[in-house]
Amino acid sequence: MRRVPLGRFAITGRFPSRYSTESLPYESALEGKFLAILDSDVAVKSLATQQPTVVLDLNRKRRKYTPDVLVSWRSDVEWPFGVQTVAFEVKPFQILQAEHSELAPKFRAARQVLKGMGIGFRVITDRSIETPRLANALRMNEARSYRPREEWYNAASAKFRWREEPFELAELTSVLASEGVRPFEAEGFIWHWIARGFIQCDLTRPIIGSTKCIWWMMRTLQSTRPHEKGAGD
């Protein structure tokens, strides 16, 4: 594990993740944003930063390399990159372009070494991080601490849990209104349910009243078989 130093120019901090027993150190604001996205993903199993450290052979010289983020997904979900555990290098796209000739050989070598360890490797930039998915993640992480009343959940569940076709969030808002939930409360509770995975929708797009969603119970029935352990990259 590489230690994150305090620097004059880099933005450093610690991220309190629900998928780690300790807060996670990070080296830039962009890394912190990526951690927020990952922490909002209910399919994640574990999350770490600054590991694993590996040794690369670059131009006949041995160099240590440590990825920024290491993520493992649960075995009973579809793995987004085809392998259960993935190491990420987080880089602004502008830097990736400007330093491509220097970075590309290092990243190719890292990919091969990590593949031999059963770990995938990806480079992710601000173009993939600073998107509606980030805005949704921030709302979800904030809403996890909300505590909706059980009768409101029961009313929504009775309405949507066996519905096979997607429903719009505006319809859910109407159901909550019929139970006496005020609009600002309904918004907070809906985000709480999205964060908990009770409501599943396309998080890569802005979440609005016309967003199509499905209740978690029906999604479970429609889901495919889980991956077998040991799937390759």
PyMOL commands that set and color helices and strands:
alter all, ss='L'
color gray80, all
select helices_A, chain A and resi 29-39+93-98+100-116+126-129+132-143+150-160+169-178+183-196+216-222
alter helices_A, ss='H'
color red, helices_A
select strands_A, chain A and resi 13-15+24-26+44-49+54-58+61-65+69-73+85-90+120-124+167-168+199-201+212-215
alter strands_A, ss='S'
color yellow, strands_A
deselect
rebuild
show_as cartoon
